[in-house]
């Protein structure tokens, strides 16, 4: 039987990841906000120009209507009236087309801005050096809700620019009619912006709190759904549901406070705008009664006074959008600016076996230094050494794993087993001592090079979205290796038992499979990669004893002459090991 049925599609070359020390896309939330808009400058400029044309066309409508009425009163000739009506029709055509294509450009800017932020978040989370410790629900909230808010600001930015342009154009028109009318519009706009700037800090604080509470509620919901089977089994679903209800209520209260703050900010703008426009209409009416402006100009003044209400409200609301987008950008920036869990060395010696196992490591490993692999040239490749490494249980690791052998590691304290797996994967660095690979400290190796050589399969396997075949072939393009690994891990039996075989979808993190099925597929995935050094942490705890014994025997044969470390207390695995290392509890060890 071949698993999967067909060779996996050839994946493109993986781009070299950015160094763990590389700066975030921006140094501050504000800079990040504008960085996210940077690659859509053309769309934003186009949308701003087209929306400005639309708004100016709208502003010309009352002017053209006033001119048409004034011309009709003065000359009363049909030809003159038709000419002005024709200009009015052309104006409507222009503003209609401008809005249509401006809206398209604005939508592109919004979507691409959201996408750019999401890709930046994904790149940071997947960076080999790690460091992002947020729960998936919180990350999802930042990649969805916060990215959408920044995108909404990008979509509204062109409209704000157009509103400013039309306010300037309307002010110029009013200044030509009356200096006082133009001054009133300028003073009113400045007053709106100043008042809203004073209130913006409240909105920014409440908006950030709102997003935090929503993220917490999302994380609680995710944990509740993911652990529903276990919760029902122990009868704890009501208690967890009560926790979620409390979190949800907190999120609702935070959202209400944020909406109230935004409403206060917008209402102040509407009030000041209304007062300003009332003053413009009153002054214009007074000038008309005094005979200082004619009927046509009075109609233009009243029309402009009514029209600029919209742009002034847009300008007033723009500050609220900016503040909310800035609060969301701060939450995204918190992830992008998270320090790495482990430092990435600038230079690295070559990994064991001379050449790295994948193209990423090949690009990241320059000439070896004087100290390193050559210092242990007398050793077989793939040797692991722990030299005075303190463990959580209080003991100190001082042992070796010979190359080309299967070694069992029995830890009296489960915390020690977890810590050793994390250290070998270099998801953490030791608090003291050294962990060596063929005589080279792991901290001196580039992460991509190290992980191409040492593959750690943790105790709780995480399956990737997709099918069983996708997961088995995730780390290799060799169908023969996949078939061999599936047989060794008994994943081929899982395939035979599933309704659609290797094409069965595993669900989110493998939720559609049993614990034993997930473990066998994860083990098959690790074996298929054929790494020079393989670390297995309790790989078959959810598998029955007979199957576990058979798996251990097959893995022993598949990994012949390759370094394999099995962290376990299982007799089936320990019986297949060439040697067994005991990691005693702290009370049985004298530490200096």
Protein Blocks (a to p, Z undefined) as FASTA:
>chain_A
ZZdfbdcdddddddddddfkbccfbfbfklmmmmmmmmmmmmmmmmmmmmmmmmmmmmmm
mmmmmmmmmmmmmnopaklmmmmmmmmmmmmmmmmmmmmmmmmmmmmmmmmmmmmmmmmm
mmmmmpmngoiacdfklmmmmmmmmmmmmmmmmmmmmmmmmmmmmmmmmmmmmmmmomkl
mmmmmmmmmmmmmmmmmmmmmmmmmmmmmmmmmmmmmmmmmmmmmmmmmmmmnopmmmmm
mmmmmmmmmmmmmmmmmmmmmmmmmmmmmmmmmmmmmmmmmmmmmmmmnopacfklmmmm
mmmmmmmmmmmmmmmmmmmmmmmmmmmmmmmmmmmmpccfbdcdfbdcddehhiacbfkl
mmmmccddfbdjkmmmmpcehiacdehiacfkopacdddddehiacddddfblklmmmmm
mmmnopaccfedjddeehiafklpcfklmmmmmccddfbdcddeddfklmmmmmbcbfkl
mmmmmmmnommmmmmmpmnlmmlcebjnhlmpcfklmmmmmmmmmmmnopabdcdehkll
mbcfklmmmmmmmmmmmmgoiacddddfbfklmmmpmbdcddddfklcccZZ
